[in-house]
Amino acid sequence: MKSNVYNQTHLLIFLFIIFCLTKLTVIKHIPLINDEAYTLTISRYFSLSYFDHPPFMMWISYSLHLLEVFQLHIFRVPFIVFGLLTSFFLYKIASKFYSKEAGTVSAILYFISPFFFFSGGLFIVPDASLNFSVAGATYIAMRLIFNNEDNILLWISLGVLLSIAFLSKYQAYLFGLTLFIAFIIWKRNVLFTKNFYISLLISVLGLLPVFLWNMENNFDSFNFHGNRSLFGFDLIHIIGSISAQLFFLLPTTGFLIIVSLIKGKKFITENEKFLILLSLPTVFIFNILILFSENSFSHWSMVGWMLLIPVASNHLLLMKSFKLHLITLKVASVCTSIIIILAILMHAKTGFITKSFDQKIPSWDNTRELLDWGHIADILAKNLQKKELESLATLNWYDSGQLSSAFNYDYSVGVIGPNGNHFKYINLTKNITTLIDVRLIHSNKHDDLLEEILPYNYYITNKIDIPFYRGERLYGIISIASIEKI
């Protein structure tokens, strides 16, 4: 028996070493996506909260900026740690509810899912700390409810994890509500104890920075996210969003979750009911938003799917027929996902997929998210004087974030217009005289730059267009406009 536990412990340690080494191997080979570059840029300016998200992610990046970390891929390391800890908590949840084998499978399923590999444990995005804190809070709550433990350290840990969740992403508010309902259902007697109120107080501290910042700024964050729920039915958006969720999980994991949920009610254990209560409201509500809003995103529901991974893992182990077929299919789907991701990364640099399309690049060939902004920054540095580089602006938050990062923050880049997100709360104390606009040659958007900046009291005095290439083919145009205030 001791030998078996010894072997399982060593297997788990080996798996987590593999997880960690894999992430550290790819960390510098994947370019910063728009959200990461934007986060790194705005996090140079400390704030109680931020326009787009609660502040925890930005606070971490701000701390690394204070340490004068210059290699931007190093900022991903804390998010790799969050991913590893999330895998560990899923392992513990499944081990407690089912078996250590189910726990190991849960950790593996989390790691190999495309969304959880990248957004859940590599990219500088709030999903990593959200998943970590939600999985951790679920594990602690499970011990308090089903193990009848009443340790003050567990209650403090629960409060801290909930506080981190509230400071990470707004989906955590729904999770906090469902967790409170879980205590009412399974452990109502603790609701009037000192330990419960200590935990509750600590968790509420995670709400304060967000609410205080929003009170000072006309509740801009809440209004911004509220406007995303406006009605708009788009069948293509619905199909694409549901398909994306399956790809994010891997279809085989999605299949296991769905099959494990539709088994007869009498076969669902109390432990599984607990996980279902914490997860399905998030899955249902954000998929309903997908059905009725064109501004919704498929990844909003992923933290809910994550909590069902232990259920899927146990179902896989209990399968008597087709288990080998499903495992083979899962290995094939993982390999396919890796090939697709590698192909996209290579295509973003070389354009090899559409080389046979004569001189015209098709409209679907859009790798703007993976543009080499370092190359664009070099072009600007060669064509602009220092005074012009010190007065840069773009028309949106993602271009300004990417340019700022590409210049390694030697020059701050502002935003003109309504698409500034948190940039509009940053006082750059400079006179903007140079507008940079980067567009792909097949972009459907060909608006006149002058028309776009006139409403903001700017006009163009001079403009030049510089082509940039992907591989050997023309892929986009960099417009450099000298502008003045009216």
ZIJO-V518561 format. One record per run of one state. SS is the DSSP state (A for helix, B for strand, O for the rest). FROM is the first residue (numbers start at 1). TO is the last residue. If there is no record, write none. Layout:
ss={SS/SS}
from={FROM/FROM}
to={TO/TO}
//
This chain:
ss={O/A/O/A/O/A/O/A/O/A/O/A/O/A/O/A/O/A/O/A/O/A/O/A/O/A/O/A/O/A/O/A/O/A/O/A/O/A/O/A/O/A/O/A/O/A/O/B/O/A/O/B/O/A/O/B/O/A/O/B/O/B/O}
from={1/2/27/34/43/56/67/72/98/100/113/114/119/127/147/152/167/171/187/188/193/194/217/220/230/235/250/251/262/265/268/270/293/298/307/309/319/323/351/352/355/368/371/373/384/386/390/392/395/397/407/413/416/421/426/434/441/449/455/458/471/473/486}
to={1/26/33/42/55/66/71/97/99/112/113/118/126/146/151/166/170/186/187/192/193/216/219/229/234/249/250/261/264/267/269/292/297/306/308/318/322/350/351/354/367/370/372/383/385/389/391/394/396/406/412/415/420/425/433/440/448/454/457/470/472/485/486}
//
